[in-house]
Amino acid sequence: GATPDGAGAVTVLKEIKAYNDGEFNCNGGAFFWLASTDIGGRWSDPVWEEIKTTSGCSSSATSVDEEEDAADSSDSSLLEDD
């Protein structure tokens, strides 16, 4: 089938993390599917072990909403009278 077992999925994740000098090292491309066939965590347990090695590595990035809020507040300060 097209779905790798847990060890195969971990291999793919490691390759994605290393691709292009680590461009996707924050688990780019990782997602879960077919939970009904993940009996006893045979797939998700090893995948989670790999994902958590770099879990949270992108937590310092701001969201689009936060960036828009910051832009809005700086724009409003330009309108204030001195």
Secondary structure, 3 states (H helix, E strand, C coil): CCCCCHHHHHHHHHHHHHHHHHCCCCCCCCCCCCHHHCHHHCCHHHHHHHHCCCCCCCCCCCCHHHHHHHHHHHHHHHCCCC
